[in-house]
Amino acid sequence: MGETLEGILTEILDALSALTVPCTAPGTNSLTPVNASVFASIKAKLSTILSQKVKNN
């Protein structure tokens, strides 16, 4: 169950990190979010929600 949650949260954070928003100029996109490193930091902490039993398997 914890592994499933970790997988889903990882996918969400990956998607948020890749987020682009259309700019006002037609046909152009913005860069990835300025705070993408914050999402990466949170993602690195996801394994802490797993129980020791799951981590050791």
C-alpha positions as CSV (number, residue, x, y, z in Angstrom):
1,M,0.0,0.0,0.0
2,G,2.8,2.4,0.9
3,E,4.6,1.6,-2.4
4,T,1.4,2.4,-4.3
5,L,1.1,5.8,-2.6
6,E,4.8,6.5,-3.2
7,G,4.4,5.6,-6.9
8,I,1.3,7.9,-7.3
9,L,2.9,10.8,-5.5
10,T,6.1,10.4,-7.6
11,E,4.0,10.6,-10.8
12,I,2.2,13.7,-9.5
13,L,5.4,15.5,-8.5
14,D,7.0,14.5,-11.9
15,A,4.0,16.0,-13.7
16,L,4.1,19.2,-11.6
17,S,7.8,19.6,-12.2
18,A,7.3,19.3,-16.0
19,L,4.4,21.8,-15.9
20,T,4.4,24.3,-18.7
21,V,1.9,27.1,-19.1
22,P,1.1,28.8,-22.4
23,C,2.5,32.4,-22.6
24,T,0.6,35.3,-24.0
25,A,2.6,35.1,-27.3
26,P,0.8,32.6,-29.6
27,G,2.7,29.3,-30.0
28,T,5.1,29.8,-27.1
29,N,5.3,28.0,-23.8
30,S,6.8,29.0,-20.5
31,L,9.7,27.2,-18.8
32,T,9.3,24.6,-16.1
33,P,8.2,26.0,-12.8
34,V,10.7,28.2,-11.0
35,N,10.2,26.0,-7.9
36,A,10.8,22.7,-9.6
37,S,13.6,22.0,-7.1
38,V,11.1,22.1,-4.3
39,F,9.1,19.3,-5.9
40,A,12.3,17.3,-6.4
41,S,13.1,17.8,-2.7
42,I,9.7,16.5,-1.7
43,K,10.0,13.6,-4.1
44,A,13.3,12.6,-2.4
45,K,11.4,12.3,0.9
46,L,8.7,10.0,-0.3
47,S,10.5,6.8,0.7
48,T,10.3,7.9,4.3
49,I,6.6,7.1,4.3
50,L,7.3,3.4,3.7
51,S,7.4,1.0,6.7
52,Q,10.7,-0.6,7.5
53,K,9.3,-4.0,6.4
54,V,8.6,-2.6,2.9
55,K,12.0,-0.9,2.7
56,N,13.8,-4.2,3.6
57,N,12.0,-6.3,0.9
